[in-house]
Amino acid sequence: MTKNIYICRLKMSVGMKALKEFTIPFVGLKEGEHNFEFEIDNTFFRNFEFEEFNESCVKASLKLLKKSTLLELYFNADGLVNINCDLTNEPYNQSINDDFKLVVKFGAEYNDDNEEILILPHGEYELNVAQYIYELIILAVPAKRVHPGVEDGTLKSDVLSKLEELSPNGDNTEKSSEDIDPRWNNLKKLLTDK
């Protein structure tokens, strides 16, 4: 099996034209393993009108196994994206490391109904992988983004202090019996007078 290594550096310009760097002309490749690498930054995400990352530095690699009747694509994304915490809005670096496998078969018409199998029409000679890399990175970010400093208690911020103050376990929740509306006492009696 011949191993060819291709390094595609991301040289983005404004617009979708830049995504041509992610087009792989598989017809000209020999059967066997072929490797591609892409350096992803925020310019890549702007092509998808996605601006939730403050910064990004992700290395996306693709191993393509070309066989006589199909293609196997193994995607990997590894790096960092700088995002804001959902609780404090403080920016932090979130590590990204995820994998995805795609099988490309050939048939009468294009079909991408199955997320793990792509059917390309006979006669196709290239495949743009930008959408798959985009989805791989986006889905690798946790749904709930929490600053590591919140989890270990080392983050000090005004927002976090205010959240702790207003939480049910905070100090301001202790009210004296004088602060409670007397009508609630009458309702409590109804529960205890059964």
Secondary structure in CASP SS format (residue, H / E / C, confidence):
PFRMAT SS
TARGET T0000
AUTHOR 0000-0000-0000
METHOD secondary structure of the structure
MODEL  1
M C 1.00
T C 1.00
K E 1.00
N E 1.00
I E 1.00
Y C 1.00
I C 1.00
C C 1.00
R C 1.00
L C 1.00
K C 1.00
M C 1.00
S C 1.00
V C 1.00
G C 1.00
M H 1.00
K H 1.00
A H 1.00
L H 1.00
K H 1.00
E H 1.00
F H 1.00
T E 1.00
I E 1.00
P C 1.00
F H 1.00
V H 1.00
G H 1.00
L C 1.00
K C 1.00
E C 1.00
G E 1.00
E E 1.00
H E 1.00
N E 1.00
F E 1.00
E E 1.00
F E 1.00
E E 1.00
I E 1.00
D C 1.00
N H 1.00
T H 1.00
F H 1.00
F H 1.00
R H 1.00
N C 1.00
F C 1.00
E C 1.00
F C 1.00
E C 1.00
E C 1.00
F C 1.00
N C 1.00
E E 1.00
S E 1.00
C E 1.00
V E 1.00
K E 1.00
A E 1.00
S E 1.00
L E 1.00
K E 1.00
L E 1.00
L E 1.00
K E 1.00
K C 1.00
S C 1.00
T C 1.00
L C 1.00
L E 1.00
E E 1.00
L E 1.00
Y E 1.00
F E 1.00
N E 1.00
A E 1.00
D E 1.00
G E 1.00
L E 1.00
V E 1.00
N E 1.00
I E 1.00
N E 1.00
C C 1.00
D C 1.00
L C 1.00
T C 1.00
N C 1.00
E C 1.00
P E 1.00
Y E 1.00
N E 1.00
Q E 1.00
S E 1.00
I E 1.00
N E 1.00
D E 1.00
D E 1.00
F E 1.00
K E 1.00
L E 1.00
V E 1.00
V E 1.00
K E 1.00
F E 1.00
G E 1.00
A C 1.00
E C 1.00
Y C 1.00
N E 1.00
D C 1.00
D C 1.00
N C 1.00
E C 1.00
E C 1.00
I E 1.00
L E 1.00
I E 1.00
L E 1.00
P E 1.00
H C 1.00
G C 1.00
E C 1.00
Y C 1.00
E C 1.00
L E 1.00
N E 1.00
V C 1.00
A H 1.00
Q H 1.00
Y H 1.00
I H 1.00
Y H 1.00
E H 1.00
L H 1.00
I H 1.00
I H 1.00
L H 1.00
A H 1.00
V C 1.00
P C 1.00
A C 1.00
K C 1.00
R C 1.00
V C 1.00
H C 1.00
P H 1.00
G H 1.00
V H 1.00
E H 1.00
D H 1.00
G C 1.00
T C 1.00
L C 1.00
K C 1.00
S C 1.00
D H 1.00
V H 1.00
L H 1.00
S H 1.00
K H 1.00
L H 1.00
E H 1.00
E H 1.00
L H 1.00
S C 1.00
P C 1.00
N C 1.00
G C 1.00
D H 1.00
N H 1.00
T H 1.00
E C 1.00
K C 1.00
S C 1.00
S C 1.00
E C 1.00
D C 1.00
I C 1.00
D C 1.00
P H 1.00
R H 1.00
W H 1.00
N H 1.00
N H 1.00
L H 1.00
K H 1.00
K H 1.00
L H 1.00
L H 1.00
T H 1.00
D C 1.00
K C 1.00
END
